[in-house]
């Protein structure tokens, strides 16, 4: 299979998924089953910005709900846990993403969770399960294998363990 055929197949799959999501959302508005929300893990990174933009580009025309998950990261040092941002900064980051989604007509809400980088995949998977997410839109940074080995990966465990489709967006 060449790259052009693979890209065309992917476009067909995404289009079919979007049509199905729109149909479920319409049924929800008409008193049918409720549409499952989209989970958007979001932070202060270029990868998160790309995931937010992809969510807007792909889903703005549909009557969907987005849950923005911001994780207030804690780094463990020799003096104990140290938060990378204040609670107010974390809330503001999540609120900014929600406001940007709402500017494009997307119904959005946010939640801030607390944890270190090592539990980030677990927090994403737990939130997706709790809200019954239809899809997780996750930004991913390009890394070399050695960097991934040393620093770990958020996307790999999410891709392997998620109960729903994961749309991985690279900057």
Buried (B, 14 or more C-beta within 10 A) or exposed (E): EEEEEEEEEEEEEEEEBBEEBBEBBEEBEEEEEEBBBBBBBBBBEEBBBBBBBBBBEBBEEBBBBBBBBBBBBBEEEEEEEEEBBEEEBBBBBBBBBBEBBEEEEBBBBBBBBBEBBEBBBEBBBEBBBEBEBBBBBBBBBEBEEEEEEEEBBBBEBBBEBBEBBBBBBEB
